[in-house]
Amino acid sequence: MSAEQPEPPAAVVVALLEALGSAVSTDAVALAAMRADKSGHRTAAPPLALVTATSVEQVQQTLRIASAHGTPVVTRGAGTGLAGGAIGGRGEIVLSTLAMNRILEINVADELAVVEPGIINAELNSQLAPHGLWFTPDPASRAISTVGGNIATNAGGLLCAKYGVTRDSVLGLVVVLADGRLLRLGHRSVKGVTGLDLTALMVGSEGLLGVIVEATVRLRRLVGGPTPTIGAYFDSVRAAAEASAAVTAAGIRPAVMELVDGPSLDAIGALLGLELSGAAYLLVQTDGPGAEAEAAAVLELVRSGGGRAEMTTDATEAERLLEIRRAMHPAMERLGTTLIEDVSVPRSALPAMFDAIADIERRHGIRIPTIAHAGDGNLHPNFIYDAGVDDEVPAHIWAAADEMFQAAIALGGTLTGEHGIGVLKRRWLRDELGDAQFELQQQIKNVFDPSGILNPGKVF
């Protein structure tokens, strides 16, 4: 075949085009965009096709065709994931649910909403606010991430220590299986224990078990009253971590408790044009009944732990402080190529985990700016390095990451608190699960997807 003659489309692409028409794209630019997500990980080659579904029926058709041809399917929302879990490569179909973005129902009496997976997290809350309701999962990416993506990774965020992770807000799901069958899971009632909890199994399944096409989510009433917000600078990150652990040990449950180390502060300050000085910064916000009394107790604990603290009850100023924390990932992108990681440890072990990260930095001679959802022990170490021509993570960065994961597990923690396994952490999954559970999880995957076409190469 000469260079002037393009390679004919694969049979599966022809079938998709015949069935779905303009919903299917083979445009080179569109396909190239599907090779990467916010993790920075990039596949070696673009996928075969991009299907932008606008209905459940189109999702079903896509999976029936893919199943008939034995073609892998990678489900994708906004592409904001940080573990490479929704990137498409050679020989694969990327199935986007981003255009399925309607709110199908808002039920004030039952405090629930029925939504399509492509609705943006922040957009959902903007439409709920006039009803006095709120979808509580609050990932830092809420302005750009989809609810379907939040569900697929069981996303957390700044508020989950008090209000729970995404799984706690999902009542029911409608899922398309690998062969195109439609599965309705869960319920609309507050309680429901009929059979095995397949809804909870689907949350956090990273596209391995089916494609989420609808979700019934639990809502809360908007929290009224003041939201005292405390910002405190410390002379060391360990002192800040010890102060956060003291808040938890005192039985106080802040809505937000975020810890930012010195290098992260420097990067955020440079991005936002702010003077942020200190070796660490602790941000704490309380809400609801008793918020002011809780904030006063937090302020006393923080100051007794060496923090130079100030408190505000001004909502605008509080939001400005929260936006400083949410600027972390854009700030890291300016430092070079970043391997963004995500481990969780028991909250009392937070100081020890920061010590372990500092030790890894010293021994490997690398930078690992780190922030933490201190309220629940979830840390985000950011490994900074210079990317080579092949965009591969250097071996010495993986070696340092390996030590960091092993340290988290040794402290009673886990590989991931909210980003998922994707492709970036799959080599360590067996270390945490053990052989028996690892194999059982693979068997569960095979029950839902016996042909192995859903997101192959991810997680396992």
Secondary structure, DSSP 8 states (H G I E B T S, - for coil): --TTS-----HHHHHHHHHHGGGEE--HHHHHHTTB-TT--B-SS--SEEEE--SHHHHHHHHHHHHHHT--EEEESSS--SSSTT---TT-EEEE-TT---EEEEETTTTEEEE-TTSBHHHHHHHHGGGTEE---B-TTTTT-BHHHHHHHT--BTTHHHH--GGGGEEEEEEE-TTS-EEEEE-SSS----SS-HHHHHTT-TTSS-EEEEEEEE-EE---S---EEEEEESSHHHHHHHHHHHHHTT---SEEEEEEHHHHHHHHHHHT----SSEEEEEE--STTHHHHHHHHHHHHHHTT-EEEEE--HHHHHHHHHHHHTHHHHHHTSSEEEE--EE--GGGHHHHHHHHHHHHHHHT-B--EEEETTTTEEEEEEEE---TT----HHHHHHHHHHHHHHHHTT-BS-SSS--TTTSGGGHHHHHHHHHHHHHHHHHHHH-TT--BSTTS--
